[in-house]
Amino acid sequence: MSKENHNKKIVGREKTIGVGVSIGVVVGAVIGQLSGDVGLWISICIAIGAGIGATTSDRRSAKSDDTGSE
């Protein structure tokens, strides 16, 4: 694997995790506002969003490794 392809995979993974965290912040803020405990829900949803983002990124990289394309 070339260094350029490796860097693209790293950037793609970081971007996917970032999207998950961003969605977690929004969802956590909404649920927190409705329930009255914003801090708790933002932290829970950020953790869930980061986990989903990392899992999605890993699945995408596994598919691209299997097919040989990105």
C-alpha positions in Angstrom: 0.0 0.0 0.0 1.4 3.4 -0.9 1.8 6.1 1.6 -0.8 8.3 -0.2 -3.5 5.5 0.0 -2.7 5.0 3.7 -3.1 8.7 4.4 -6.4 8.8 2.6 -7.7 5.9 4.8 -6.6 7.7 7.9 -8.3 11.0 6.8 -11.5 9.0 5.8 -11.6 7.4 9.3 -11.2 10.6 11.1 -13.9 12.3 9.0 -16.3 9.4 9.7 -15.7 9.6 13.4 -16.1 13.4 13.3 -19.5 13.1 11.6 -20.6 10.6 14.3 -19.5 12.9 17.1 -21.2 15.9 15.5 -24.5 14.0 15.2 -24.1 12.8 18.8 -23.7 16.4 20.0 -26.9 17.5 18.2 -28.9 14.5 19.4 -27.6 14.8 22.9 -28.4 18.5 23.1 -32.0 17.9 22.0 -32.6 14.9 24.3 -30.8 16.8 27.1 -32.9 19.9 26.7 -36.1 17.8 26.7 -35.1 15.8 29.8 -33.4 18.7 31.7 -29.9 17.1 31.8 -27.9 18.4 28.9 -24.5 17.5 30.1 -25.3 13.8 30.6 -27.0 13.3 27.3 -24.4 15.2 25.3 -21.7 13.0 26.7 -23.6 9.8 26.2 -24.5 10.6 22.6 -21.0 11.7 21.8 -19.7 8.3 22.9 -22.4 6.5 20.9 -21.7 8.6 17.9 -18.0 8.1 18.0 -18.5 4.3 18.3 -20.9 4.2 15.4 -18.5 6.4 13.3 -15.5 4.1 14.1 -17.5 1.0 13.3 -18.7 2.4 10.0 -15.2 3.4 9.1 -13.9 0.0 9.9 -16.6 -1.7 7.7 -15.8 0.6 4.8 -12.1 0.0 5.0 -12.7 -3.8 5.2 -14.9 -3.6 2.1 -12.4 -1.6 0.1 -9.6 -4.1 1.1 -11.8 -7.0 -0.1 -12.6 -5.4 -3.5 -9.3 -3.8 -4.1 -10.8 -0.4 -4.7 -11.5 2.6 -2.5 
